């Protein structure tokens, strides 16, 4: 099974709190039977700068999932449209 998840914040972020850990744990516990792709912001909650170790406009391997980091505003919306 394949799952596409949209989350406001995800790894390597931590300021978004519980939802980040919940999604991470769900992915790790079910990765044997479910393939996850996550679309999320390119920065942590409250930060003005993007994560330094991500690749834009590409899927990034994070743990057992693939993560696509989007930029704020209209640019991020266009990035999502390119995924479909």
Backbone as numpy.savetxt, mean C-alpha at the origin, in Angstrom:
# Nx Ny Nz CAx CAy CAz Cx Cy Cz
-6.86 -17.26 -4.90 -7.70 -16.10 -4.90 -6.81 -14.86 -4.90
-7.29 -13.82 -5.56 -6.56 -12.55 -5.59 -7.42 -11.47 -4.96
-6.77 -10.58 -4.16 -7.47 -9.50 -3.49 -6.73 -8.20 -3.74
-7.49 -7.17 -4.14 -6.95 -5.82 -4.27 -7.51 -5.00 -3.12
-6.63 -4.51 -2.24 -7.05 -3.75 -1.06 -6.61 -2.30 -1.19
-7.48 -1.39 -0.81 -7.15 0.03 -0.75 -7.09 0.41 0.72
-5.97 1.01 1.12 -5.78 1.40 2.51 -5.13 2.78 2.54
-5.62 3.64 3.39 -5.05 4.98 3.50 -3.56 4.94 3.81
-3.18 4.01 4.66 -1.78 3.91 5.07 -1.40 2.44 5.18
-0.15 2.16 4.84 0.36 0.80 4.94 1.87 0.87 5.13
2.49 -0.25 5.26 3.93 -0.33 5.49 4.70 0.41 4.41
5.78 1.05 4.71 6.52 1.01 5.97 6.00 1.98 7.03
4.81 2.55 6.80 4.25 3.48 7.77 3.84 2.80 9.06
3.71 3.63 10.10 3.28 3.13 11.40 2.35 4.11 12.11
2.34 5.37 11.67 1.55 6.39 12.35 0.05 6.20 12.15
-0.34 5.44 11.14 -1.75 5.15 10.90 -2.32 4.16 11.89
-1.45 3.57 12.70 -1.88 2.72 13.80 -2.41 1.35 13.43
-3.47 0.95 14.13 -4.02 -0.40 14.06 -4.37 -0.92 12.68
-4.99 -0.12 11.81 -5.34 -0.65 10.49 -4.13 -1.16 9.69
-2.99 -0.53 9.86 -1.77 -0.98 9.17 -1.41 -2.38 9.66
-1.38 -2.56 10.97 -1.02 -3.87 11.54 -2.07 -4.93 11.22
-3.35 -4.53 11.24 -4.41 -5.49 10.93 -4.27 -6.01 9.52
-4.07 -5.11 8.55 -3.91 -5.53 7.17 -2.64 -6.36 6.99
-1.56 -5.93 7.62 -0.30 -6.69 7.54 -0.50 -8.11 8.07
-1.13 -8.24 9.23 -1.36 -9.57 9.81 -2.29 -10.42 8.95
-3.33 -9.81 8.40 -4.24 -10.54 7.52 -3.49 -11.09 6.31
-2.66 -10.25 5.71 -1.89 -10.68 4.53 -0.94 -11.80 4.89
-0.20 -11.64 5.97 0.79 -12.65 6.36 0.13 -13.98 6.73
-1.03 -13.93 7.38 -1.69 -15.16 7.82 -2.39 -15.91 6.69
-2.71 -15.21 5.60 -3.47 -15.84 4.52 -2.70 -15.92 3.21
-1.43 -15.57 3.23 -0.65 -15.47 1.98 -0.47 -16.81 1.27
-0.68 -17.93 1.96 -0.58 -19.23 1.30 -1.71 -19.46 0.31
-2.86 -18.85 0.57 -4.02 -19.10 -0.29 -4.55 -17.85 -0.99
-4.10 -16.66 -0.56 -4.60 -15.41 -1.14 -3.42 -14.54 -1.56
-3.49 -14.02 -2.78 -2.48 -13.11 -3.30 -3.01 -11.68 -3.15
-2.33 -10.87 -2.33 -2.78 -9.51 -2.05 -1.99 -8.47 -2.83
-2.73 -7.48 -3.33 -2.15 -6.24 -3.85 -2.79 -5.11 -3.06
-1.96 -4.17 -2.60 -2.43 -3.07 -1.76 -2.11 -1.75 -2.46
-3.11 -0.87 -2.53 -2.91 0.49 -3.03 -3.02 1.42 -1.83
-2.00 2.28 -1.64 -1.94 3.11 -0.45 -1.19 4.41 -0.72
-1.22 5.32 0.24 -0.48 6.58 0.12 1.03 6.33 0.10
1.74 7.28 -0.46 3.20 7.18 -0.56 3.92 7.76 0.65
3.16 8.09 1.69 3.75 8.69 2.89 2.95 8.29 4.12
3.55 8.45 5.28 2.90 8.09 6.53 1.94 9.20 6.96
1.05 8.89 7.85 0.07 9.83 8.37 0.75 11.10 8.89
0.35 12.25 8.37 0.88 13.53 8.82 2.20 13.95 8.20
2.84 13.07 7.44 4.13 13.40 6.82 3.92 14.16 5.51
4.85 15.07 5.22 4.79 15.82 3.96 5.66 15.20 2.88
6.58 14.35 3.27 7.49 13.72 2.31 7.14 12.25 2.13
7.35 11.77 0.90 7.10 10.36 0.58 8.17 9.49 1.22
7.84 8.20 1.36 8.83 7.24 1.83 10.04 7.27 0.90
11.23 7.14 1.45 12.43 7.22 0.64 12.80 5.95 -0.09
12.23 4.84 0.29 12.66 3.55 -0.26 11.61 2.85 -1.11
10.75 3.63 -1.78 9.73 3.04 -2.63 9.97 3.43 -4.09
9.40 2.65 -4.99 9.48 2.94 -6.42 8.10 3.38 -6.87
8.01 4.58 -7.46 6.74 5.10 -7.93 6.32 4.45 -9.24
5.01 4.38 -9.45 4.40 3.84 -10.67 4.78 2.39 -10.94
5.11 1.66 -9.89 5.40 0.23 -9.99 4.89 -0.46 -8.73
4.64 -1.75 -8.85 4.30 -2.55 -7.68 5.58 -2.83 -6.92
5.54 -2.63 -5.61 6.68 -2.87 -4.72 6.39 -4.11 -3.89
7.37 -5.00 -3.77 7.23 -6.19 -2.92 7.40 -5.77 -1.46
6.37 -5.99 -0.65 6.40 -5.67 0.77 5.87 -6.89 1.52
6.75 -7.60 2.20 6.33 -8.82 2.87 5.79 -9.81 1.86
4.58 -10.28 2.09 3.95 -11.26 1.19 3.01 -10.61 0.18
3.08 -9.29 0.06 2.15 -8.59 -0.84 2.89 -7.71 -1.83
2.14 -7.23 -2.80 2.61 -6.22 -3.74 1.90 -4.93 -3.38
2.65 -3.82 -3.29 2.08 -2.55 -2.86 2.35 -1.49 -3.92
1.30 -0.73 -4.25 1.41 0.39 -5.19 1.19 1.66 -4.39
2.20 2.52 -4.35 2.13 3.76 -3.58 1.70 4.91 -4.48
0.64 5.61 -4.07 0.14 6.72 -4.87 0.49 8.05 -4.21
0.68 9.05 -5.07 0.99 10.39 -4.61 -0.30 11.13 -4.29
-0.21 12.21 -3.50 -1.43 12.94 -3.12 -2.08 13.65 -4.30
-3.36 13.92 -4.16 -4.08 14.75 -5.11 -4.39 14.08 -6.43
-4.51 14.92 -7.45 -4.90 14.47 -8.78 -3.89 13.50 -9.38
-2.63 13.69 -9.07 -1.60 12.78 -9.59 -1.87 11.35 -9.10
-2.22 11.20 -7.84 -2.53 9.88 -7.29 -3.76 9.27 -7.93
-4.76 10.11 -8.20 -5.97 9.63 -8.87 -5.63 9.09 -10.25
-4.78 9.80 -10.97 -4.35 9.34 -12.30 -3.57 8.03 -12.20
-2.77 7.89 -11.15 -2.02 6.64 -10.96 -2.99 5.46 -10.78
-4.06 5.68 -10.02 -5.05 4.62 -9.81 -5.72 4.27 -11.13
-6.06 5.27 -11.92 -6.70 5.01 -13.21 -5.81 4.17 -14.12
-4.51 4.37 -14.04 -3.58 3.59 -14.86 -3.57 2.12 -14.46
-3.93 1.83 -13.22 -3.94 0.45 -12.74 -5.09 -0.35 -13.34
-6.17 0.35 -13.72 -7.37 -0.35 -14.18 -7.36 -0.63 -15.66
